[in-house]
Amino acid sequence: MAKRETLLQQRIARELNANSSIKVIKTHGSPYMEMGTPDLIGCYNDRFFAFEVKNADVDDDGNFTEKASNIQVKRMDQWAAVGAIVGVVRSINDAFDLLGLLDDDDTDDDADIVYNDTEIGEDE
């Protein structure tokens, strides 16, 4: 994992934990951790959430260069199936947006929050 992504994970976790109604931890891959477990897991307002953190770099066509792997998507699907809030986040605003903590003025309409190559909130 790139050092930039690690720093982004730490920043997002720190910002989320600054809110007294949120508890989040950073997971660490190990032989004892289920493969594909999202980077950040936590709880907000009695709802579990699981976020995969990716850098927001884009290619010449404007597509994100980093996407969730198949196993990461599978794990998010499993968490979503039991009621968790899940998604790929590329900024603290993405995380706050998924949790419903941004005002309409705070959202970046041009920013794509993508999970399983579908914008969050679209019907599948």
C-alpha positions as a printed Julia matrix, in Angstrom:
124×3 Matrix{Float64}:
   0.0     0.0     0.0
   1.25    3.43   -0.84
   2.33    5.7     1.99
  -0.09    8.39    0.73
  -3.01    6.0     1.16
  -1.91    5.17    4.7
  -1.73    8.87    5.56
  -5.19    9.39    4.04
  -6.6     6.51    6.12
  -5.11    8.0     9.29
  -6.46   11.48    8.5
  -9.97   10.22    7.77
 -10.0     8.1    10.96
  -8.74   11.04   13.04
 -11.37   13.41   11.6
 -14.19   10.91   12.09
 -13.11   10.16   15.67
 -13.16   13.92   16.4
 -16.96   13.63   16.22
 -18.13   12.37   19.62
 -20.92   10.28   17.99
 -18.5     8.29   15.83
 -16.03    5.55   16.72
 -13.77    4.26   13.95
 -10.68    2.07   13.83
  -8.15    1.36   11.12
  -7.86   -2.33   10.3
  -4.5    -3.89    9.56
  -4.04   -6.79    7.17
  -2.55   -9.87    8.76
  -2.84  -13.65    8.48
  -5.54  -13.41   11.18
  -7.67  -10.8     9.35
 -10.24  -11.81    6.76
  -8.9   -10.94    3.32
 -10.55   -7.86    1.81
 -11.68   -6.37    5.12
 -12.3    -2.63    4.59
  -9.65   -0.2     5.85
 -11.87    1.68    8.3
 -14.67    0.19   10.36
 -16.82    1.93   12.9
 -20.2     2.95   14.19
 -22.3     6.11   13.93
 -25.83    6.51   15.31
 -26.2     2.78   15.94
 -25.13    1.97   12.34
 -22.02    0.01   11.52
 -19.93    1.32    8.62
 -17.04   -0.08    6.62
 -15.03    2.15    4.28
 -12.34    1.18    1.8
  -9.92    4.1     1.39
  -8.37    4.82   -2.01
  -6.37    7.75   -3.37
  -8.25   10.2    -5.57
  -5.74   10.1    -8.45
  -7.29   10.11  -11.91
  -5.96    9.1   -15.32
  -6.04   11.19  -18.5
  -9.66   10.15  -19.09
 -10.76   11.3   -15.63
 -11.18    7.79  -14.22
  -9.9     6.93  -10.76
  -6.63    5.0   -10.98
  -7.32    3.04   -7.79
 -10.46    0.96   -7.36
 -11.54   -1.61   -4.83
 -10.35   -5.11   -5.66
 -12.82   -7.92   -6.29
 -12.33   -9.31   -2.77
 -12.8    -5.83   -1.26
 -16.03   -5.39   -3.22
 -17.19   -8.83   -2.05
 -16.56   -7.91    1.6
 -18.42   -4.58    1.21
 -21.32   -6.46   -0.42
 -21.43   -8.8     2.58
 -21.44   -5.9     5.07
 -24.07   -4.01    3.06
 -26.29   -7.12    2.99
 -26.52   -7.02    6.79
 -27.24   -3.29    6.99
 -23.83   -1.61    7.12
 -23.04    1.67    5.4
 -20.26    0.85    2.95
 -18.28    2.61    0.27
 -14.98    3.62   -1.22
 -13.87    6.95    0.22
 -11.2     9.22   -1.21
 -11.52   12.12    1.25
 -12.95   13.03    4.64
 -15.88   14.65    2.81
 -16.65   11.32    1.11
 -16.79    9.64    4.53
 -18.96   12.38    6.06
 -21.23   12.29    2.99
 -21.79    8.53    3.26
 -22.69    9.0     6.91
 -25.11   11.8     6.02
 -23.11   14.44    7.91
 -22.64   16.99    5.12
 -24.94   19.85    4.3
 -25.84   20.18    0.63
 -23.46   23.15    0.48
 -20.57   20.95    1.69
 -20.89   18.25   -0.95
 -18.76   18.29   -4.07
 -21.18   17.51   -6.87
 -18.25   16.63   -9.14
 -16.78   14.1    -6.71
 -17.79   10.52   -7.4
 -18.27    8.22   -4.44
 -17.97    4.86   -6.12
 -18.69    1.46   -4.71
 -18.63   -1.57   -6.94
 -18.33    0.79   -9.97
 -21.73    2.3    -9.1
 -22.29    5.71   -7.57
 -23.56    5.4    -4.03
 -27.32    5.74   -3.96
 -27.99    4.42   -7.48
 -30.35    1.48   -7.8
 -28.67   -1.63   -9.07
